[in-house]
Amino acid sequence: MNDSGAKSTSSESKYTEMANAIRALSMDAVQKANSGHPGMPMGMADVATVLFSKFLKFDPSKPNWPDRDRFVLSAGHGSMLLYSLLHLTGYKDMTMDEIKNFRQLGSKTAGHPEYGHAQGIETTTGPLGQGLATAVGMALAEKMTASRYKGIVDHNTYVIAGDGCLMEGISHEAASFAGHMGLGKLVVLWDDNDITIDGKTDLSVSDNQLKRFEALGWDTQAVDGHDHEAIETALEKARTSNKPSLIACKTTIGFGAPNKQGTSSVHGAPLGDAEIALARTELNWPHAPFEIPGKTLDRWRAVGTKGARLRNAWEKSLEALSVDERAAFEFGLSGELPSDFDDVMLAYKKQITEDAPGWASRKSSQEALNVINGLVTNTIGGSADLTGSNLTKTSHLEPITSEDFSGRYVYYGVREFGMAAIMNGIALHKGFIPYGGTFMVFTDYARPAIRLSALMGQRVIYVMTHDSIGLGEDGPTHQPVEHLAALRAMPNVNVFRPADAIETAECWELSLKAKRTPSVLSLSRQGLPLVRTDYTTENLSAKGAYELSPAQHEAKVTLFATGSEVSIALDAQKSLEAEGIGARVVSVPCWELFEAQSSDYKQETLGPGTAKVAIEAACSFGWQKFIGMDGSFIGLDSFGASAPAGDLYKHFEITSEAAVNAAKSQL
């Protein structure tokens, strides 16, 4: 059925019945939950039916088959479209009970698709535009993998996106990058239904999306999203293009609900029993709620089983590789580090203590990466147009280009948000460990994607340099003050602020070993003295906080500090000890790892009974967990200023003298 009348062929009838199964499950599940978005699944059911039936390469019996096509529902509010497809095609964990339990506590069928909740959900979506951008990362990873392993990697990435996805700014960053890189195996199916929550799209947007994407280097087509033959022809054409493709699918939101289709009211609310009854008549679907007739279910299950043949053929291709090549491919997918990783890093840290460099921690990061990138061959570096400032490129990394995807360095351009989302896609695809850099202050631009890294438990490493007022003359627009606190507030993110070259190496080790947690490395522009003059087999930064320098006299003061301010704490310790006041210095490279330590260790490290002073060139928010209500904080609860770094530290009184006075005032 479509606006121009029903097709008469048996094939069209089959597709219509299959699509109506999606519509029925979607409206029934939303109605039972009394919550959800039936409009998009009902509108895009025809497109999804053709895609899954004729094009998508997948095998529900082995849902993580590496060479499967990736399907991303960027318009994640329409989650019942995806859940219906997973159930109908035979994913074992997407049972009818899960469909009936839509949006309920503990179900696999969350309001928006959640990565890890059920097989077949390739990424968490819901924040509009991010699914599209993440899919760009998946498509890039496919190209990179294919360039390394000939003959066993050849899959596509398909996206269903809505008007909202294309309005979000990240869609421009991601689409521009995809067009520039020529990601020809990326196909975006745009649900062009002219409706948003507020009403018709012409209330707020009049973009010509086809011309926009064409200008960004994409192939573009427009089809009737309810004409199965037209959809199939467009997808066939898109698959032969060497450019990414946008297919505008003109659809009716809530298709089949006679009184609500085509209106904003069908976007995000149950249809109601009366309208569902009318829709069943309109769609010629005389079945009870959650009932799929056997013939229709058989057709869908046949779609689900046909991928097994392709997967079996792929497994034979994998077996045909040389032993070494197959082992390398499988090791990359495992996400493990080389067996000699710890030994190599230990030797590197020994060399640091012998050389005693006074590097900025951004330089310490690059030096650590010189070792890491030579050993861990599946790291993929990059920067959002700040390579020379972030120091994220090493001699091992050749650039990835649209002509050659065998490199290991991505020039993301001035696209911080896009970079972070693309790195999520690379991590989700598997085979690589992505890291990318920008200035610490611009974590604000990337924050929604960092949040999804954390929510999905992905090992994505954010190299954030110019970490404080220590960057100097660029001024308060570029000086992060609240950003450490904001990132520390986010669950499942390790925020590292290392004090010197040893701690920086340790933080890199920890970031690479955290397979289910993203990391933020907050690194200085200015040089830092080496405060760890020893090296040990134990990674002290793994404790999150540790006693760096014990008191020479009976401890009366505990000085906590991170990053560039650890040396200030050590200077304050010297002054206090010279006056006979015992002071200990605790370096705090990672709050999150400290929180994970035992109560006894935390209590001992915090120094009970001592005066407490925390020093950090940032806002005080959160430091009370270390210094209590009576402790002192040396930092700034204001924006910075434009001046040389040394002048700024004096101006804001982030000095050893201020720390000494604060400690004495407590005593």
ChimeraX attribute file (.defattr): number of C-alpha atoms within 10 A of each C-alpha:
attribute: neighborCount
match mode: 1-to-1
recipient: residues
	/A:1	21
	/A:2	17
	/A:3	11
	/A:4	9
	/A:5	8
	/A:6	13
	/A:7	15
	/A:8	9
	/A:9	8
	/A:10	9
	/A:11	12
	/A:12	16
	/A:13	14
	/A:14	14
	/A:15	22
	/A:16	23
	/A:17	23
	/A:18	25
	/A:19	26
	/A:20	25
	/A:21	27
	/A:22	27
	/A:23	31
	/A:24	26
	/A:25	28
	/A:26	30
	/A:27	29
	/A:28	26
	/A:29	26
	/A:30	25
	/A:31	22
	/A:32	18
	/A:33	16
	/A:34	14
	/A:35	17
	/A:36	27
	/A:37	28
	/A:38	31
	/A:39	34
	/A:40	29
	/A:41	31
	/A:42	30
	/A:43	29
	/A:44	30
	/A:45	29
	/A:46	27
	/A:47	28
	/A:48	24
	/A:49	24
	/A:50	22
	/A:51	19
	/A:52	17
	/A:53	20
	/A:54	13
	/A:55	16
	/A:56	21
	/A:57	22
	/A:58	28
	/A:59	24
	/A:60	23
	/A:61	15
	/A:62	15
	/A:63	15
	/A:64	14
	/A:65	14
	/A:66	22
	/A:67	19
	/A:68	22
	/A:69	21
	/A:70	24
	/A:71	25
	/A:72	26
	/A:73	28
	/A:74	32
	/A:75	28
	/A:76	29
	/A:77	25
	/A:78	29
	/A:79	27
	/A:80	32
	/A:81	25
	/A:82	24
	/A:83	28
	/A:84	24
	/A:85	24
	/A:86	22
	/A:87	23
	/A:88	26
	/A:89	23
	/A:90	20
	/A:91	21
	/A:92	13
	/A:93	16
	/A:94	23
	/A:95	17
	/A:96	16
	/A:97	12
	/A:98	19
	/A:99	25
	/A:100	20
	/A:101	19
	/A:102	28
	/A:103	22
	/A:104	14
	/A:105	9
	/A:106	11
	/A:107	17
	/A:108	23
	/A:109	26
	/A:110	22
	/A:111	21
	/A:112	21
	/A:113	28
	/A:114	20
	/A:115	19
	/A:116	15
	/A:117	17
	/A:118	19
	/A:119	17
	/A:120	25
	/A:121	20
	/A:122	24
	/A:123	26
	/A:124	23
	/A:125	25
	/A:126	20
	/A:127	18
	/A:128	23
	/A:129	27
	/A:130	33
	/A:131	31
	/A:132	33
	/A:133	32
	/A:134	32
	/A:135	34
	/A:136	33
	/A:137	29
	/A:138	29
	/A:139	29
	/A:140	28
	/A:141	24
	/A:142	28
	/A:143	23
	/A:144	22
	/A:145	22
	/A:146	17
	/A:147	15
	/A:148	15
	/A:149	16
	/A:150	10
	/A:151	13
	/A:152	21
	/A:153	20
	/A:154	17
	/A:155	20
	/A:156	23
	/A:157	24
	/A:158	26
	/A:159	23
	/A:160	24
	/A:161	25
	/A:162	29
	/A:163	20
	/A:164	18
	/A:165	25
	/A:166	18
	/A:167	16
	/A:168	14
	/A:169	14
	/A:170	24
	/A:171	21
	/A:172	20
	/A:173	19
	/A:174	26
	/A:175	24
	/A:176	21
	/A:177	24
	/A:178	27
	/A:179	23
	/A:180	16
	/A:181	20
	/A:182	20
	/A:183	27
	/A:184	23
	/A:185	25
	/A:186	30
	/A:187	29
	/A:188	27
	/A:189	26
	/A:190	26
	/A:191	26
	/A:192	24
	/A:193	24
	/A:194	19
	/A:195	25
	/A:196	20
	/A:197	13
	/A:198	12
	/A:199	15
	/A:200	15
	/A:201	18
	/A:202	11
	/A:203	10
	/A:204	11
	/A:205	11
	/A:206	8
	/A:207	12
	/A:208	8
	/A:209	17
	/A:210	17
	/A:211	13
	/A:212	15
	/A:213	19
	/A:214	17
	/A:215	12
	/A:216	17
	/A:217	21
	/A:218	27
	/A:219	22
	/A:220	21
	/A:221	17
	/A:222	17
	/A:223	19
	/A:224	19
	/A:225	27
	/A:226	25
	/A:227	24
	/A:228	24
	/A:229	15
	/A:230	17
	/A:231	24
	/A:232	18
	/A:233	11
	/A:234	20
	/A:235	22
	/A:236	13
	/A:237	12
	/A:238	23
	/A:239	17
	/A:240	11
	/A:241	17
	/A:242	14
	/A:243	23
	/A:244	29
	/A:245	30
	/A:246	26
	/A:247	23
	/A:248	24
	/A:249	27
	/A:250	19
	/A:251	27
	/A:252	26
	/A:253	28
	/A:254	30
	/A:255	29
	/A:256	27
	/A:257	25
	/A:258	16
	/A:259	13
	/A:260	18
	/A:261	20
	/A:262	23
	/A:263	20
	/A:264	20
	/A:265	20
	/A:266	24
	/A:267	26
	/A:268	18
	/A:269	17
	/A:270	24
	/A:271	28
	/A:272	14
	/A:273	13
	/A:274	8
	/A:275	17
	/A:276	20
	/A:277	14
	/A:278	15
	/A:279	25
	/A:280	20
	/A:281	15
	/A:282	15
	/A:283	20
	/A:284	12
	/A:285	17
	/A:286	13
	/A:287	13
	/A:288	11
	/A:289	16
	/A:290	17
	/A:291	14
	/A:292	19
	/A:293	14
	/A:294	9
	/A:295	12
	/A:296	18
	/A:297	19
	/A:298	15
	/A:299	17
	/A:300	24
	/A:301	17
	/A:302	15
	/A:303	22
	/A:304	25
	/A:305	15
	/A:306	15
	/A:307	19
	/A:308	16
	/A:309	11
	/A:310	14
	/A:311	20
	/A:312	11
	/A:313	13
	/A:314	20
	/A:315	15
	/A:316	11
	/A:317	13
	/A:318	19
	/A:319	13
	/A:320	13
	/A:321	16
	/A:322	10
	/A:323	10
	/A:324	9
	/A:325	15
	/A:326	15
	/A:327	12
	/A:328	14
	/A:329	17
	/A:330	14
	/A:331	15
	/A:332	20
	/A:333	15
	/A:334	12
	/A:335	18
	/A:336	14
	/A:337	16
	/A:338	12
	/A:339	8
	/A:340	9
	/A:341	14
	/A:342	13
	/A:343	11
	/A:344	14
	/A:345	20
	/A:346	18
	/A:347	12
	/A:348	17
	/A:349	24
	/A:350	15
	/A:351	14
	/A:352	21
	/A:353	17
	/A:354	11
	/A:355	11
	/A:356	16
	/A:357	17
	/A:358	16
	/A:359	19
	/A:360	21
	/A:361	32
	/A:362	29
	/A:363	25
	/A:364	26
	/A:365	28
	/A:366	19
	/A:367	20
	/A:368	23
	/A:369	23
	/A:370	17
	/A:371	17
	/A:372	21
	/A:373	20
	/A:374	14
	/A:375	17
	/A:376	18
	/A:377	16
	/A:378	18
	/A:379	20
	/A:380	25
	/A:381	27
	/A:382	29
	/A:383	30
	/A:384	21
	/A:385	17
	/A:386	19
	/A:387	19
	/A:388	9
	/A:389	16
	/A:390	27
	/A:391	21
	/A:392	25
	/A:393	24
	/A:394	19
	/A:395	9
	/A:396	17
	/A:397	21
	/A:398	16
	/A:399	18
	/A:400	20
	/A:401	16
	/A:402	14
	/A:403	8
	/A:404	13
	/A:405	22
	/A:406	17
	/A:407	17
	/A:408	23
	/A:409	24
	/A:410	24
	/A:411	19
	/A:412	22
	/A:413	17
	/A:414	14
	/A:415	22
	/A:416	26
	/A:417	26
	/A:418	32
	/A:419	31
	/A:420	35
	/A:421	32
	/A:422	30
	/A:423	36
	/A:424	36
	/A:425	29
	/A:426	27
	/A:427	25
	/A:428	25
	/A:429	25
	/A:430	19
	/A:431	24
	/A:432	25
	/A:433	25
	/A:434	27
	/A:435	27
	/A:436	27
	/A:437	30
	/A:438	28
	/A:439	27
	/A:440	27
	/A:441	22
	/A:442	19
	/A:443	25
	/A:444	16
	/A:445	16
	/A:446	20
	/A:447	18
	/A:448	16
	/A:449	24
	/A:450	28
	/A:451	19
	/A:452	21
	/A:453	28
	/A:454	22
	/A:455	20
	/A:456	21
	/A:457	21
	/A:458	26
	/A:459	27
	/A:460	32
	/A:461	28
	/A:462	27
	/A:463	27
	/A:464	24
	/A:465	28
	/A:466	25
	/A:467	29
	/A:468	30
	/A:469	30
	/A:470	25
	/A:471	23
	/A:472	23
	/A:473	15
	/A:474	14
	/A:475	18
	/A:476	19
	/A:477	12
	/A:478	21
	/A:479	27
	/A:480	26
	/A:481	25
	/A:482	19
	/A:483	20
	/A:484	25
	/A:485	16
	/A:486	14
	/A:487	19
	/A:488	19
	/A:489	14
	/A:490	15
	/A:491	12
	/A:492	20
	/A:493	27
	/A:494	26
	/A:495	26
	/A:496	32
	/A:497	28
	/A:498	31
	/A:499	27
	/A:500	32
	/A:501	29
	/A:502	30
	/A:503	27
	/A:504	29
	/A:505	28
	/A:506	23
	/A:507	29
	/A:508	23
	/A:509	19
	/A:510	18
	/A:511	23
	/A:512	23
	/A:513	14
	/A:514	18
	/A:515	15
	/A:516	17
	/A:517	21
	/A:518	27
	/A:519	27
	/A:520	28
	/A:521	27
	/A:522	25
	/A:523	29
	/A:524	31
	/A:525	23
	/A:526	20
	/A:527	17
	/A:528	22
	/A:529	17
	/A:530	20
	/A:531	20
	/A:532	16
	/A:533	13
	/A:534	12
	/A:535	18
	/A:536	9
	/A:537	11
	/A:538	10
	/A:539	17
	/A:540	19
	/A:541	25
	/A:542	20
	/A:543	21
	/A:544	23
	/A:545	26
	/A:546	21
	/A:547	19
	/A:548	16
	/A:549	17
	/A:550	15
	/A:551	19
	/A:552	15
	/A:553	14
	/A:554	14
	/A:555	18
	/A:556	22
	/A:557	27
	/A:558	30
	/A:559	31
	/A:560	29
	/A:561	27
	/A:562	25
	/A:563	27
	/A:564	27
	/A:565	24
	/A:566	28
	/A:567	22
	/A:568	21
	/A:569	31
	/A:570	23
	/A:571	17
	/A:572	24
	/A:573	27
	/A:574	19
	/A:575	17
	/A:576	25
	/A:577	18
	/A:578	12
	/A:579	9
	/A:580	13
	/A:581	21
	/A:582	20
	/A:583	30
	/A:584	31
	/A:585	26
	/A:586	24
	/A:587	30
	/A:588	27
	/A:589	31
	/A:590	23
	/A:591	21
	/A:592	21
	/A:593	19
	/A:594	19
	/A:595	13
	/A:596	12
	/A:597	15
	/A:598	10
	/A:599	10
	/A:600	8
	/A:601	13
	/A:602	18
	/A:603	12
	/A:604	11
	/A:605	20
	/A:606	20
	/A:607	20
	/A:608	13
	/A:609	10
	/A:610	21
	/A:611	23
	/A:612	28
	/A:613	26
	/A:614	28
	/A:615	27
	/A:616	24
	/A:617	27
	/A:618	24
	/A:619	20
	/A:620	20
	/A:621	15
	/A:622	15
	/A:623	20
	/A:624	14
	/A:625	10
	/A:626	20
	/A:627	21
	/A:628	13
	/A:629	10
	/A:630	11
	/A:631	19
	/A:632	23
	/A:633	24
	/A:634	23
	/A:635	21
	/A:636	20
	/A:637	14
	/A:638	12
	/A:639	15
	/A:640	24
	/A:641	20
	/A:642	17
	/A:643	18
	/A:644	15
	/A:645	19
	/A:646	15
	/A:647	14
	/A:648	19
	/A:649	19
	/A:650	12
	/A:651	13
	/A:652	18
	/A:653	16
	/A:654	22
	/A:655	21
	/A:656	22
	/A:657	17
	/A:658	19
	/A:659	27
	/A:660	21
	/A:661	14
	/A:662	19
	/A:663	25
	/A:664	14
	/A:665	11
	/A:666	15
	/A:667	12
